């Protein structure tokens, strides 16, 4: 278990992570975001939608916790339990959506996260038992973006390198 960040540090780290994410998307460019085969047949747009789907779930959990309500149902059908099934559902739900809508959703969900976390007291954000689904892990911007860094950033950067060499 790591050290907890203050609310100001947490929000600053989230904004820094978001700026790095946006810089990568800007580097890729919208014209390239629907090209297939970035990772397992997915495009950049598909990866953005995937990350947004899971982040939306996280935001919903924080919003419920803020209101002292029980955990809410996920944004996908409740019978889906396995990550691969959920990922397939997110892909199908978003594959025909316009890129502009997927990118807008990504930004909106990030802003919802920041607004929701900012509404918590410093004490709530420091309490390792306040958010049961975090299993005692402290909140951080890096943790919120960890799935991207571990699972998707390497593929996106490798694709970008290939695209640059092909120019």
C-alpha positions in Angstrom: 0.0 0.0 0.0 1.4 3.4 -1.0 1.1 6.8 0.5 -2.1 8.8 0.1 -2.0 12.0 -1.9 -3.7 15.2 -0.7 -6.8 16.2 -2.7 -4.8 18.9 -4.4 -2.0 16.5 -5.3 -4.5 13.9 -6.5 -6.3 16.3 -8.8 -3.1 17.8 -10.1 -1.8 14.3 -10.8 -5.0 13.4 -12.6 -4.8 16.6 -14.8 -1.1 15.7 -15.6 -2.1 12.2 -16.6 -4.9 13.5 -18.7 -2.6 16.1 -20.4 -0.2 13.3 -21.3 -3.1 11.1 -22.6 -4.3 14.0 -24.7 -0.8 14.8 -26.0 -0.6 11.2 -27.2 -4.0 11.4 -28.9 -2.9 14.7 -30.5 0.3 13.1 -31.8 -1.7 10.2 -33.3 -4.1 12.6 -34.9 -7.8 12.1 -35.4 -7.3 11.1 -39.1 -5.5 8.0 -37.8 -7.7 7.0 -35.0 -10.0 4.7 -36.9 -7.3 2.7 -38.6 -7.6 -1.0 -37.5 -4.9 -3.2 -36.1 -3.4 -1.0 -33.4 -3.9 -3.9 -30.9 -5.8 -7.1 -31.5 -7.7 -5.6 -34.4 -8.8 -2.6 -32.4 -8.2 1.0 -33.6 -7.2 3.9 -31.4 -10.9 4.9 -31.3 -11.7 1.4 -30.0 -9.1 1.7 -27.3 -10.4 5.2 -26.3 -14.0 3.7 -26.1 -12.7 0.7 -24.0 -10.9 2.9 -21.5 -13.9 5.3 -21.3 -16.3 2.4 -20.6 -14.3 1.2 -17.7 -13.6 4.7 -16.4 -17.4 5.4 -16.6 -17.8 2.5 -14.2 -15.3 4.0 -11.8 -17.0 7.4 -11.9 -20.3 5.8 -11.2 -18.8 4.1 -8.2 -17.3 7.3 -6.8 -20.6 9.2 -7.4 -22.5 6.5 -5.5 -20.0 6.6 -2.7 -20.3 10.4 -2.6 -24.0 10.1 -2.0 -23.5 7.2 0.5 -25.4 5.0 -1.8 -24.7 1.3 -2.5 -22.5 0.5 -5.5 -24.5 1.0 -8.7 -25.0 -1.4 -11.6 -22.3 -1.2 -14.2 -23.0 0.5 -17.5 -23.0 -2.9 -19.2 -25.5 -5.7 -18.9 -25.3 -7.1 -15.3 -25.0 -10.7 -16.6 -21.6 -9.9 -18.0 -19.0 -10.7 -15.4 -15.8 -11.7 -17.2 -13.5 -8.8 -18.4 -13.4 -10.3 -21.9 -17.2 -10.3 -22.2 -17.4 -6.8 -20.9 -14.7 -5.6 -23.3 -16.5 -7.3 -26.2 -19.8 -5.5 -25.1 -18.0 -2.1 -24.9 -16.5 -2.7 -28.3 -19.8 -3.6 -29.9 -21.6 -0.7 -28.2 -19.0 1.8 -29.6 -17.7 0.5 -32.9 -20.1 2.3 -35.1 -20.2 5.5 -33.1 -18.5 8.6 -34.7 -15.0 9.3 -33.5 -16.0 12.8 -32.3 -18.6 11.2 -29.9 -16.1 8.7 -28.5 -13.5 11.4 -27.9 -16.1 13.7 -26.4 -17.3 10.9 -24.0 -13.7 10.3 -23.0 -13.2 14.0 -22.0 -16.6 14.1 -20.3 -15.9 11.1 -18.2 -12.6 12.5 -17.1 -14.2 15.8 -16.1 -16.9 13.9 -14.2 -14.2 12.0 -12.3 -12.4 15.2 -11.3 -15.7 16.9 -10.3 -16.7 13.9 -8.2 -13.4 13.5 -6.5 -13.2 17.2 -5.8 -16.6 17.0 -4.0 -15.2 14.5 -1.4 -13.7 15.8 1.8 -9.9 15.5 2.3 -10.7 13.0 5.0 -12.8 10.8 2.7 -10.0 10.7 0.1 -7.4 9.8 2.7 -9.5 7.0 4.3 -8.2 3.7 2.9 -11.5 2.0 3.7 -13.8 4.6 2.2 -13.9 3.0 -1.3 -14.2 -0.8 -0.8 -13.5 -1.6 -4.5 -10.0 -0.1 -4.2 -9.1 -2.7 -1.6 -7.1 -0.3 0.5 -5.0 1.1 -2.3 -4.6 4.9 -2.1 -6.1 7.1 -4.8 -3.7 8.5 -7.4 -3.8 9.8 -10.9 -1.3 7.1 -11.9 -3.6 4.4 -10.6 -6.5 5.7 -12.5 -4.4 5.6 -15.7 -2.5 2.4 -14.8 -4.6 0.1 -17.1 -3.8 2.5 -20.1 -0.1 2.6 -19.2 0.2 -1.1 -18.7 -2.1 -2.6 -21.4 -2.6 0.0 -24.1 0.0 2.7 -24.2 2.8 0.3 -25.5 0.5 -0.8 -28.4 -0.5 2.8 -29.2 3.1 4.0 -29.1 4.3 1.1 -31.2 1.6 1.7 -33.8 2.6 5.4 -33.8 6.2 4.5 -34.4 5.2 2.1 -37.3 3.0 4.9 -38.8 5.9 7.4 -38.7 8.3 5.0 -40.3 5.8 4.3 -43.0 5.5 8.0 -43.9 
